[in-house]
Amino acid sequence: MTTKPPMCFQNADYDKGCDEGGDKGGELISSQDLNAPWKRPSLSRDRVLLWSSVVIAALAVSACVALFWFDPSRTPFYPTCQFHRLTGLQCPGCGSLRAMHQLLHGSLAAAFHFNALLVVSLPALAWWAARRGIGLCKGQPLPDGIRPAWLWCALAAALAFGILRNLPLAQLAWLSPQP
């Protein structure tokens, strides 16, 4: 590991370093300026996170209102699953819009029929979002993200669900939504 010299020139050839033949025509700066922490802009990170969370929540509420009023099985403007269209197989997300529509109307059994994985995972997602939102409102530092082990578990559950719902077994027919 090399240390920076106490004085260095800042210019376009800075990558070459002061002692490696870089152009010396730049402005003279001290090594303290090179190691100085990045200065925060006037808008803090927490405020940006708070406002972006508000915008995301408003978009989610708008999507829920649209799902409540317009049934995905009867309205053509919702997107179709390209994986199902190309392969004829159900992906882990197939039936999610119809399941959300049923949940918004209070029909848990019908929602579970359309996409059981979504219905089972919504409480965990709501808990995670509420925890982040409360921490953000209290001004607590947010964790960097979701632990990789949880992401691997979610991926494994989605893959298992996607495989099981496409197996031609009568015992697993309830996992696949019927159009």
C-alpha positions in Angstrom: 0.0 0.0 0.0 1.5 3.3 -1.0 0.8 6.6 0.7 0.1 9.8 -1.0 2.7 12.6 -1.0 1.9 15.5 1.3 1.4 17.8 -1.7 0.1 16.8 -5.1 -1.1 18.5 -8.3 -4.8 18.1 -9.3 -5.3 17.9 -13.0 -6.5 15.7 -15.8 -3.5 13.4 -15.5 -4.0 12.8 -11.8 -4.4 9.1 -12.3 -0.7 8.9 -13.2 0.3 10.3 -9.8 2.6 13.1 -8.9 5.8 11.1 -9.1 5.0 9.1 -12.2 5.4 11.7 -14.9 1.9 13.2 -14.8 1.4 16.8 -16.1 2.4 19.2 -13.4 0.3 22.1 -14.7 -2.6 21.6 -12.4 -3.6 23.4 -9.2 -1.6 22.7 -6.0 -3.7 21.0 -3.3 -2.8 19.4 0.0 -3.3 15.7 0.8 -5.9 16.7 3.4 -8.1 17.9 0.5 -7.7 14.6 -1.2 -8.8 12.7 1.9 -11.5 15.1 2.9 -15.0 13.4 3.3 -17.6 13.9 0.6 -19.7 17.0 1.4 -23.4 16.3 1.8 -25.7 18.2 -0.6 -28.3 20.4 1.0 -31.0 17.7 0.7 -30.1 14.9 3.2 -30.2 11.2 2.4 -32.9 10.6 5.0 -35.2 13.3 3.5 -34.7 11.8 0.0 -35.6 8.4 1.4 -38.6 9.7 3.2 -40.0 11.5 0.1 -39.2 8.5 -2.2 -41.1 6.3 0.3 -44.1 8.6 0.2 -44.1 8.6 -3.6 -43.8 4.8 -3.7 -46.6 4.5 -1.1 -48.8 6.8 -3.2 -48.1 4.7 -6.3 -48.9 1.5 -4.4 -52.2 3.0 -3.2 -53.0 4.1 -6.8 -52.3 0.6 -8.1 -54.5 -0.9 -5.4 -57.4 1.5 -6.3 -57.0 0.4 -10.0 -56.9 -3.2 -9.0 -60.0 -2.8 -6.8 -62.1 -1.2 -9.5 -60.9 -3.1 -12.5 -60.9 -6.9 -12.4 -57.8 -8.3 -14.2 -59.7 -11.3 -15.5 -62.1 -9.0 -17.3 -60.1 -5.9 -18.2 -57.7 -6.1 -21.1 -55.3 -3.3 -20.1 -53.3 -5.3 -17.5 -50.1 -6.9 -18.8 -50.1 -10.6 -19.7 -47.4 -13.0 -18.5 -44.9 -13.5 -21.4 -43.5 -16.6 -19.8 -46.9 -18.3 -19.8 -47.6 -17.0 -23.3 -44.4 -18.5 -24.7 -44.2 -21.8 -22.8 -47.8 -22.5 -21.6 -46.4 -22.9 -18.0 -47.4 -20.9 -15.0 -44.6 -18.7 -13.5 -44.5 -18.0 -9.8 -46.1 -14.7 -10.4 -49.0 -15.9 -12.6 -52.3 -15.0 -11.0 -50.9 -12.3 -8.8 -53.0 -9.5 -10.1 -56.2 -11.6 -9.8 -55.1 -12.6 -6.3 -54.6 -8.9 -5.3 -58.0 -8.0 -6.8 -59.6 -10.8 -4.6 -57.7 -9.7 -1.5 -58.8 -6.1 -2.0 -62.4 -7.4 -2.1 -61.9 -9.4 1.1 -61.9 -12.9 -0.5 -58.9 -14.6 1.0 -59.8 -18.1 -0.3 -60.1 -16.9 -3.9 -56.9 -15.0 -3.6 -55.1 -18.1 -2.3 -56.5 -20.0 -5.2 -55.0 -17.6 -7.7 -51.5 -17.3 -6.2 -50.8 -18.9 -2.8 -47.2 -17.7 -2.7 -48.3 -14.0 -2.9 -50.9 -14.4 -0.2 -48.4 -16.2 2.1 -45.6 -13.7 1.5 -47.7 -10.5 1.9 -47.6 -10.4 5.7 -43.8 -10.7 5.7 -43.5 -8.0 3.0 -45.9 -5.7 5.0 -43.9 -6.3 8.2 -40.6 -5.4 6.4 -42.1 -2.3 4.8 -43.7 -1.1 8.1 -40.4 -1.7 10.0 -38.5 0.4 7.4 -41.1 3.1 7.4 -41.3 3.4 11.1 -37.5 3.5 11.4 -37.3 6.2 8.7 -39.9 8.3 10.4 -38.1 8.0 13.7 -34.8 9.0 12.0 -33.1 5.7 12.8 -30.4 4.6 10.4 -31.7 2.1 7.9 -30.0 -1.2 7.4 -28.2 -1.6 4.1 -30.7 -4.0 2.7 -32.1 -7.5 3.0 -29.7 -10.2 4.2 -28.6 -12.5 1.4 -29.8 -15.6 3.2 -33.4 -14.2 3.1 -33.1 -13.5 -0.6 -31.8 -17.0 -1.3 -34.7 -18.4 0.8 -37.2 -16.3 -1.2 -35.7 -17.4 -4.5 -35.8 -21.1 -3.4 -39.5 -20.7 -2.4 -40.4 -19.0 -5.7 -38.6 -21.7 -7.7 -40.2 -24.5 -5.7 -43.6 -22.9 -6.1 -43.1 -22.4 -9.8 -42.1 -26.0 -10.3 -44.8 -27.5 -8.1 -47.6 -25.5 -9.7 -46.7 -26.9 -13.1 -46.5 -30.6 -12.1 -49.3 -32.7 -13.6 -50.5 -34.1 -10.2 -54.1 -33.8 -9.0 -52.8 -33.1 -5.5 -51.1 -29.9 -6.7 -53.8 -28.6 -9.0 -54.8 -26.1 -6.4 -51.5 -24.2 -6.8 -52.2 -23.4 -10.5 -54.8 -20.7 -11.2 -57.5 -21.5 -13.7 -58.3 -18.8 -16.3 
